[in-house]
Amino acid sequence: MPEAAVRSQAAHAVMRAKNGPVHLNCHCREPLYPAASGSVGKQIALDLGRMCSVAAHTVPAHGVIVLGRLPKRSDVKDVLSLGERLGWPVLADVLSNARTEAKGSQIRHFDWITEMPEVEAVLHFGERMVSKRLKLQTKMYTHISPHTHWNDPSHLITSRVVSEIPEFCNLVTGAKDPEWLSQWQTLDAEAASRLDLAFENAPFTESSALRALHNLSGHAVFLGNSMPIREADWFLFPENAKGFFCNRGLSGIDGNVATAVGLAEGSGKPVIAVLGDLTTLHDLNSLALLRHASVPVKLVVSNNDGGGIFSHLAVAEDPEFEKLWGFGHGLGFEHAAKMFGIGYVRVDSVNELVAAMQTAGTCVVEMITSRKENALFHKHLKEAVISHLFA
């Protein structure tokens, strides 16, 4: 474990220790990934009463707001208002639910901007981001949340503020540089334009499917882990959805169909749930719940015959990839839907998917896609967008 990680965890433990004993976990590198590199400054844990050095003083003009999933839905407007007041770009995670608000200073294609302007400060609200490409290293990276949960897997945070989000936002002031936000908006517009070109005549993949779901007609959206949540974070930007939801963390692949039904019943809103095939197979018995849902649920299953996320990693070149990582199963979901008396639609194109979203009632929509084709298309996107954007 690097020294920076030890310092970060020690500071976090000191902050938590005021409430009693603290359990420390040793951070190990993620499986399949190389060891992390880089360094960060010493982390400082602050509560609201001691955060004058962060909030009561003027923040730099060239900062960025990073917006993860927030404790309260109402917190979104406070953070977006802060971004407008400071003239800072807002990089909002799909689960932050900021994308359901007016765009404001949001930079929507930040994951496709690799050469960002030099950032003087970062204010990170809420939980960690779905994105693993976004790593803003700066001397002032402040995390703000009313909770003390650990949300820093990349060890970027230099200070923490334990505070309610609106209370913190009301204290922050700073000089506004109109050109700062304009730089980001120019890059965002260029990235969006390049993506539009790259998606012309694109194959039917999870990427093109999520990009096509721009008119959600007041639905709540539940996203499975692995590729669905990532594809949505990259490509899904509707402003008429009733919120984005996902089981992030150790819950992982389990119980996603049941959760989607529970979301519909609890919110009273129709739900579109986008899940992978393995995720759906892990919770197949919850199709019984889906059958009796009192609010319409469209279960969109991306069937690429296995674990699609692994095709994007170096292990895809392993001779035993299919046996150890691909988990090909050769199964479809038509008969499972029929067994539970649920409507079923198979789609093989974007147009068919859009048409299926217009059908009434609860149903299973099975998208037939290819793991290999989606991985190749992502490589094409990186070359078409990033290489042209920063040539």
N, C-alpha and C positions, 0 to 999 in steps of 0.2 A: 504494500500500500504506500503511495507517495506521501511525502511529508504534508503537502497541502491538504490531502484527504484526512490525515490524522488531526491536523489543526481544525479543520472544519467540523469534524465529528466531536472533537473535544469541546469546542465552543458551544455546539448545539447541546451537548450533555450538560454543560454548566448551566445553560438557560433552563433546561428541563429539571435539573436537580432541585430547584427551589420548591418543587411540588412533591419531592420524594425520591426514592431510588430510581436509577436510570439503567436500562439495559442497553449495552453497546453491541452492535453487530459489526463484524469485520467485512469491509467492502471488498469483494473480489471482482475481477474482470468478468464481463458478460461472456457466456459461452459463445464460441465462434468468432469473437471479436479480438483484435489485437489489444495489448495493454494500452491504457489511456496515457497521454502525455500532456505536457503543459503545466502551468502553475497558476495558483490564485493567491490572493493575499489572505492574511489572517482574518477569520470570520469573527464578527462582533455581534452578540445577541443583545437586542434592545427591546424594551417594552415601550409603550406609548409615552410614558412619563419621562423617558430618557432619550427620546429620538430627536431632540432639537437640532443636532448636527446634520440630520438627514432631511427633515421636513420643514422646520421653522426657518431655516436659512434658504436662500435662493439656490435652486438647482441649476446646473449648466444648461445652456441653450440647446446643445446638441445631444439630446438624450432620446431614449426609446422606451416605450411601454410594452412589456410582454404580458399577455393576458391569458392565463390558464383558466381551468374550471374554478368558478367562484363559489363561496359558501352560500350566497343568496343571489337569486336571479336579479334582484333590484340593484345589486352592486355594479352591474354592467354599465348603467347610465352614468354613475359617478366616475368610473374610470374613463369612459369615453369623453365625458365633460372635461376631465383633467387633461386628456390628450389634446382636446381643442384649445384649452386655455394655455397650455405650454407650447403648442405648435409642434408636438412630438408625434412621430408615427406610432401607430398602435398595431402590434403584431398579435393577432387574436387567434388562439387555438379554436378548433371547431367546437369543443366542448365548453368553451367560455360562454357560448350563446350570444356573443357580441355580433355575430353575423346575421342575426335576426333583426338587428337595429339598423338605422340609417348608417351609411358607410362612414361618414365623418372623415377622420384621419387614419382609417384603417388601411394597412398595406396588405392586400389579400394574397399576393403571390410571393411572400417573403422567402419561402423555401426554394424558390427558383432564382433568387438574387444572391449569388455567392460572394461577390465583391461589393460589400456594403460600405457606405461612407463610415468614416471613423467615428465611433460612438464614445461620448464622454461619460455617460451614465445610463444605467438601466434600472427601471422600476418594474419588478416582476410581481404581479398580483395573482394570488390563488395557487393552484396546483401546478405541477410540472407540465410541460408541453408534450403533445403527442410527437412533435417533430424531434428528430435527433440530428438534423442538419443544422439547426439554429443553435449556434454556440457563440454568444456575444461576450467576448472577454474584455473587461474594462476594470478600472480601479474602483469604480463605484457601482456594484451590482447589488441592489437592495431587494430583498424579498419581503412582501407585505401580506400578512394573513392573520386572522384572529386565532388560527390554530397553530400549534407548534410541530406539525407533522414534518417529517424529513422529505423535502422536495428538491433535492439538488444532486442528482446522480452524476452530473458532469463536474461538480465542485467548482462552480462559477461564482456562487454567491459570496459576497464579502461582508454583508451585514443583514440582519433580520430585524423586522419590526413586527411585534405582536400587537395588532390593532384591528378594530373594525375598519373595513375598507372605506366607507364614506367619511369617517372621522379623519383618517389619514389624508384622503384626497383634498379635504377642505383646508388642510394646513400647508399644502405644497404651493410654492410660488416660484416663478422664474421668468427670466427675460425671454422673449419670443423672437426667433429668427425665422421670418417667412420663407427664406430660401432653403432652410433645413428640411422642412416637410416637402417642399417642392422637389428636392432631389430624389427623395424616396418615391414620390408619386410618379415621377418620370420613369424611374426604374420599374415600378410596378406596372405601369401602362405598357412599357416595352415588353416585359415578361408576359403579360396577358396577350399582347398581339402575337408574340412568337408561339405561345401555346395554341392560339386560335389556328395559326397556320399548320402547326404540327398535328392538330387533331383533324384536319381536313383529310378525308378518305382514310381515316384511322380504322384499324381492325376493331372488332367488337371485343373489348376487354373490360375488366373491372374499372379501369380508368375512364373509358368513354361512357360506361354505364353511370358512374357516380356524377360525372360532368353533365349528363343529360337530365338528371333529376333536379332541375333548377326551379320547376314549378311544383311545389309540394302541397299547394292548396290547403294550407292550414293544418297539415299533419305534424305530429311529433315524429322525430326520427331516432330510431334506435340502431346503433352501429356495433357490429361484432368486432372483436379484436383481430389481430393479425392484419390482413390487407384492407378490409372494409373501412376501419377507422382511419387508416393512413391515406387511402384513396380519397375519402371524404375531406380530410384535412387539406389535401392538395388541391382538390378540384370542385368541392361542393360549396357554393356561395349563395343559397337562396335567402331572400329576405321575407318570405311569407310562411316560413316554418314556425311551428309552435315550440321549438326547442330541440336540442340534440342531446342524446343520452348514450351511455356506454358503461359496461362493467369493466373498469380498468383495475389492474392490480392482480392479486392472487386469484381472484374469481375467474379470470381468464376465459377459458373456453366453455365453462360449465354454466348451465341454467339460463342460457341467453334467450331461448324461445319463451320460457316462463317469465323472464324479466320483461320482455317486450309485451306480453299479454298483460302483465301487472301494470306496466306503464299506461296501457290503453284504459284499463279499468280504473286506475287511480286518478288519471288526468281527465278522463271522459273525452279525450281527443282521439281521432283515428291515428293509427301508427303505421309507418313504413319501417320495417325492420330489415336491414341489409346484413346478412350473415354469410359466412363461408360454409362450405359443405361439411367439413369436419366438425365445426361448431354446431351445425344443425343435427348431425348424426349423434353427437354427444348428448343432445337433449330431445331426442325424437319422441319420447313419451309425452313431452309437453304439447305435442300437437293435439292431444285431448283437450287441453286448456284452450288452445287456439280455436277449436271447433265451437266452443261454448262462449267465446268472447262476446260481450254485449256491445262492444265498440269495434268497428272494422279494423282488422290488422292485415296488412299485406306483408307476408313473409317472403322477402326476396333472397333467394339462395343462389350464391355464386358457386356453381359446380365446375371446378377446374380439376376434379379428380385428385384431390389431395391437399397438402399444405402449401399454398401458393407463396407464402412469404419466403420460404427457404430458397426458392428459385432466384431470388434477388441477392443471395449471399454467395460467398466464395465456395461453400460446400456444394453448390450446384454442379461443380466440375468433378466431384468425387465419383469414381466408378460405381460405387454402391449407393449413390444418392437416392435412387428410387426406393431402395430397400430400407435405408436408414432415415431418410428425411422426407421423401416425397409422399409416402403413405397413400399411394394410389389405391382406390377401393372399387372402382368400376360400377358404382351404384348411382341410381337416379332417385328422384323423389316423387314421381307421379303416383306410384302405387301406394306409397306411404300416405300421401294426401287422400287418395281414394279410401284407404282403410279407415281413416278418421272422418270421412265424409266432408272433406274440405275441397273447395274449388281449386283447380290447378291450371296453370298456364306455363307453357314452355316458350322461352324467347331466345332468339339467336341473333338479334340485331338491336340497335338503339331504338329504331322506330317501333319495333315490336314491344320493347320495354316501356316506352312512353305510352303506347296504346294500352298496355296491361295496367298501368297506373290509373287509367281512367275508368276501369271496371269497378262496379259497385261490390261492396261486401268483402268479407274475409277470404283470402285465397293464398295459395303458395305459388310464387312466381319463380320458376327455375331458369336461371341464366346459364347457358352452356358456354363456358369460356376455356381458355388454354393457359396453363401456368407458364409454359415456355413463351408463348406469344406475348403475354403481358409483360414478362421480364424483358423481352427484346424491345417492346414498345417503350418501356421506361428508359432503356438505354438510348433509344432514338430521341425521346423527349429531352434528356440531358444534353445530348449533342445539339439538337435543333434549337433549344432555348438558351442554355447556359453558354455554349461556345459562340453562338451568334451575338448574344447579349453583351458579352465581354471580350469580343475579338479585338 
